[in-house]
Structure formats: C-alpha cells, structure tokens
Amino acid sequence: MRSLLLPAGLVLLALFEAAAVWFVMPLPGSQRVRSVEIAFALHSARWAIRATALL
C-alpha cells in the first residue's frame, strides 16, 4: 500500500499541473467552459495541492 502512495501522488501532481495549463492556455476545448474562475481557484490553492500530492 505504501509503495503506491508516491506514484499516486506524482500522478495527481501531474494532472493538477496539466489542468492548470489547460484552463489558462487557449487549447481546443478549453475555452468552452468558464475556465478563468477554475484557473484562479487552482492557482490560489496550488501550494496546498502540491504539498498534499507530494505527501
């Protein structure tokens, strides 16, 4: 169980960073949703999410 925590945390961290870029950059499909509010929320909580994912 413990050996799965690090890879799971790294996957969550990668998904978080990819989502942050996807909501800010004008990529296909990213402009169909109101992404500014989501991007701001992710940016505001970035250090808490990163710390949680790496623990």
N, C-alpha and C positions, 0 to 999 in steps of 0.2 A: 504494500500500500504506500509506504513512504517513498519508494523508488518512483512512483508515478506522479508525485507532487511537483517535482521540478519540471518535468516535461509539460505537465498540465499548466503550470504557471507560465512557462515560456510561450505556450500556445495562446493562452489568454492575453498575454502581453502583446504578442504579435497581432492578434485580432483587434485589440484596442488601438494599437498604432495604425493599423490599416484602416480601421473605421474612422479614425480622426482625419487621416489624409483624404479618404473617400468623401467625407462630408464637406471638406473645405475646397478640394480641387474640383474643377468642372469636368468630371468624368461622366461617361454615358450612364444615365440613370440616377446620378447623384443629385441632379437638380429638380427631380420630380417631387421630392419631399421638401419640407421646410427645414433644411439642413443647418441653417445658421444657429438656431437655438440649440440643436443637438450638438453641434460642433463646440459651441460656447460651454455647454454643460460638461462635455468631455474634457475640454481644456481646463475648466475650473477644478475638476476632480482628478486631473492627471496624476498628481503625485500620490494621492491616496490609492488610486487604482494600480499604479506601478508598484507601490510598496506591498499591496495586498497580493498581487500576482507573483511577486518575487519571494514572498514569504512561503 
